[in-house]
Amino acid sequence: MMAQTTSLTTRSGLTFTADVAGPAGGDLVLLLHGFPESRHSWREALPVLAEAGYRAVAPDQRGYSPGARPDPGVLSNYAFDKLLADAIEIVAAAGHDGRRFHLVGHDWGGQVSWGVAHAHPKRLASLTVLSRPHPLSFRRALQKPDGDQKHRSRHHGKFLDADTGRLLLEDNARRLREGLFGQDVSLGAIEDHVSILGNPSAIEAALAWYRANKGLAGDFGTIAVPTLYIWGDSDATVGPDAAHGTGEFIGAAYAMEVLPGVGHFVMDQAAARATELMLAHMKKHPV
C-alpha cells in the first residue's frame, strides 16, 4: 500500500504535513523523525506497517511542516511540552483521539517519544525508539569523566549559535548534506530530507528545538510502557554507555537490539531490519 501525503490540523491550529498509509480503522502507529531528517525517514516502513493492517502516520514535526511553524525567534514556541502535545494532538487529528496507539521515534523524535511515554503511559500500547537512548541514561553518560559521550555530543553546542542555520545552508546546503549525513546515507534520502529542511525558515525552526531545550531538557522518569530500543553500534553520536544503560530506566517489558555496522540514521541505513523489529514488537504488545 502506497503512502499518501495529507494535511492534519490539530486543536492548536497547526497543520502538519504527514505521510499516511494503511486502513483507516487499523491500530495507529505514530512515527516521529529526528534532526536533520523529515517524515521521509519512514518511507520504507509505512507500506510494511500498512500491509500488516496498521494505520501508519508519519508527520513532518513542528517547524518542519510549513503549516506548523510558529516563529522560531520565540523559543517558547518550541518548548518540550509543546512537542509532546503535538504528538497527542496529531493522533487525535488522525481520528484516534483518546485511543491507545503505538509510538516510534528516532533521534529528536525519540526524545519526544520518551517524553510522551513518561507523560501518557496509558495511551501507549508500545514504544520503539531508534538511536536516542533514555534521556537519564544519556545524561549519566554525558557526565562520565572519560568524556566519550560529551565528545560525541559536541555538535549540540554548535546548534545554539545564531549563525549555524546560514552555515548549514550555504553552498547548496553542503554542510547539511556532508557534515550531518556523513554516515552512509544515500543521496536520494539526503535529497528527500533537504527538500524539507533546505530553506532558512525550516532550518531555523528545526534548530529551535535545540535552542529551546538546552541539554535536551525535559521531564523523564522510569518508562512504564513495553519498550524496544534499537541502536546501531557505529552510531557516531550515541556511545555504548548511553545505549546499554537505557534498560535501567524501563519498568516494563524491554528489549534492546544492536545493529552491527549501522550508524545513527537507522531508517536510512537498515530500514528493512528496523521495520521487521518494530513490527514484531507491536504484534507482541497489541492495542
DABELZI-V276604 format. One record per helix or strand of 2 or more residues. SS is the DSSP state (alpha for helix, beta for strand). FROM is the first residue (numbers start at 1). TO is the last residue. Records with the same first field share a line. If there is no record, write none. Layout:
# DABELZI-V276604
SS=FROM-TO, FROM-TO
This chain:
# DABELZI-V276604
beta=4-9, 15-21, 28-32, 55-59, 101-106, 124-130, 227-232, 254-259
alpha=39-51, 66-68, 75-78, 80-96, 108-119, 121-123, 135-142, 148-152, 155-158, 164-180, 187-197, 200-212, 214-216, 240-244, 246-249, 266-269, 271-284
